[in-house]
Amino acid sequence: MNNTKFLLDSFYTEFSQPKYWEIDPIKIPAIFSDPLDIEIAGFFSAIIAWGKRENIVKAANNLMQLMNYQPYKFVTGQKNKWKSCESFVYRTFQPMDLFYFLDALRVIYLKYDSLNNFVKIHYDKNNDLLDSIRAIRDLFLSVTHERRSEKHIPNPDNNSACKRINLYFRWMVRKNNEGLDFGIWQNIPTSSLYIPLDLHVGMAARELGLLSRKQNDLKAVLELTNNLKLLDPVDPIKYDLALFGYNYYKNKNGSITFCMGKD
């Protein structure tokens, strides 16, 4: 395990450098300075985070443009102005899905002031962010919607890996010197995060012997997260950058040159 930790720490040193994330959805919430704008821009950027990263960034930036780069004011302001987003489409995320999400977020912000407050209230029940994910789903389901839109809301009770919402939580909770995560939810510990498990993270984790389960589901998320906690109990999900970066750039370039740095 010591060798694995050394290797992953080396990957983290390399892939936490901003040069690897110049084209990544996290660049969209980074446009903003107000925490409420960051929350909303980050939420939408994470929710549509599937497919090529370049396309995700383009779509998320287009959505912020349609919101006049004022996402908090847009969500909580006059609903008749939402018509500006009628043209927004990203793959299977259609305008009806967007308006549904706007309605649900509006409920959260008008009742709880921030998504952070809503997440924290439900996290505090058992100190478990899975409870927060369930609460987000329950609130969304309480808003009038087409059934087709439910596929965009993760459900841990169906063994979903909840990749995109866990990615979003990583952005909001973690804070690092490289500035890749925002750390604006300081009332939730980094040790409570779950790994955003996607194809690249799963492949790297299995290669390193950190994950035995073959499916990328919630059971795999729990297994990998618990193993990462053995390497860093305080900030285990920093290794998301290491695992994703290692596999993504290895497959993209065929080889990787590391700047190992000093421990």
Secondary structure by P-SEA (a helix, b strand, c coil): caaaaaaaaaaaaaccccccccccccccccccccaaaaaaaaaaaaaaccccaaaaaaaaaaaaaaacccaaaaaaccccccccccccccccccaaaaaaaaaaaaaaaaacccaaaaaaaaaaccccaaaaaaaaaaaaaacccccccccccccccccccaaaaaaaaaaaccccccccccccccccccccccccccaaaaaaaaaacccccccccaaaaaaaaaaaaaacccccccaaaaaaaaaaaaaaccbbbbccccc
